[in-house]
Amino acid sequence: MKTNQKKIDQMSVLERAASPTPKFFRLLRTIGLALATISGVILTAPVSLPAIVTTIAGYVAVAGSVATAVSQVTVES
């Protein structure tokens, strides 16, 4: 195992979150934030929407949140 990889493996979650994120994962994090925000707006809309729309928005909110969280703790090796 590479020395740099051992160092990454020993990092805490807070250290990983504060470390630089690779370019691809910065883009993925931004897309995830946008998806979570848009679906949050749809879920809290003051108008009545069809059940399928709110169900899909809920799934998209979860997917966007997970993509954002995973992308934030990815570090360069």
C-alpha positions as CSV (number, residue, x, y, z in Angstrom):
1,M,0.0,0.0,0.0
2,K,1.3,3.4,-0.8
3,T,2.4,5.7,2.0
4,N,0.0,8.4,0.9
5,Q,-2.9,5.9,0.9
6,K,-2.1,4.9,4.5
7,K,-2.2,8.6,5.5
8,I,-5.6,9.0,3.8
9,D,-6.9,5.8,5.5
10,Q,-6.0,7.2,8.9
11,M,-7.8,10.6,8.4
12,S,-10.9,11.3,10.4
13,V,-14.1,12.4,8.7
14,L,-13.5,16.0,9.8
15,E,-10.0,16.0,8.3
16,R,-11.3,14.5,5.1
17,A,-14.1,17.1,4.9
18,A,-11.5,19.9,5.3
19,S,-9.1,18.5,2.7
20,P,-9.0,19.5,-0.9
21,T,-11.6,17.7,-3.1
22,P,-10.8,16.5,-6.6
23,K,-12.4,18.5,-9.5
24,F,-14.8,15.8,-10.6
25,F,-16.2,15.4,-7.0
26,R,-16.5,19.2,-6.7
27,L,-18.7,19.1,-9.8
28,L,-20.7,16.2,-8.4
29,R,-21.1,18.0,-5.1
30,T,-22.5,21.0,-6.8
31,I,-25.0,18.9,-8.9
32,G,-26.1,17.1,-5.7
33,L,-26.7,20.4,-3.9
34,A,-28.7,21.7,-6.9
35,L,-30.8,18.5,-7.0
36,A,-31.5,18.6,-3.3
37,T,-32.4,22.2,-3.4
38,I,-34.8,21.9,-6.4
39,S,-36.5,18.8,-4.9
40,G,-36.8,20.7,-1.6
41,V,-38.6,23.5,-3.3
42,I,-41.0,21.1,-5.0
43,L,-41.7,19.3,-1.8
44,T,-42.5,22.5,0.1
45,A,-44.5,24.1,-2.8
46,P,-47.7,25.7,-1.5
47,V,-49.8,24.2,-4.3
48,S,-51.1,20.6,-4.5
49,L,-48.9,18.5,-6.7
50,P,-49.6,14.9,-8.0
51,A,-48.3,12.2,-5.7
52,I,-45.9,10.9,-8.3
53,V,-44.2,14.3,-8.4
54,T,-43.7,14.5,-4.7
55,T,-42.5,10.9,-4.5
56,I,-39.9,11.5,-7.2
57,A,-38.8,14.7,-5.5
58,G,-38.3,12.9,-2.3
59,Y,-36.1,10.3,-4.0
60,V,-34.1,13.0,-5.8
61,A,-33.6,14.9,-2.5
62,V,-32.1,11.8,-0.9
63,A,-29.9,11.0,-3.9
64,G,-28.7,14.6,-4.1
65,S,-27.9,14.7,-0.4
66,V,-26.0,11.4,-0.5
67,A,-24.0,12.5,-3.6
68,T,-23.1,15.8,-1.8
69,A,-22.0,14.0,1.4
70,V,-19.9,11.4,-0.4
71,S,-18.3,14.0,-2.7
72,Q,-17.4,16.2,0.3
73,V,-15.3,13.6,2.0
74,T,-13.5,12.4,-1.1
75,V,-9.8,13.4,-1.0
76,E,-7.0,13.4,-3.6
77,S,-4.5,10.6,-3.2
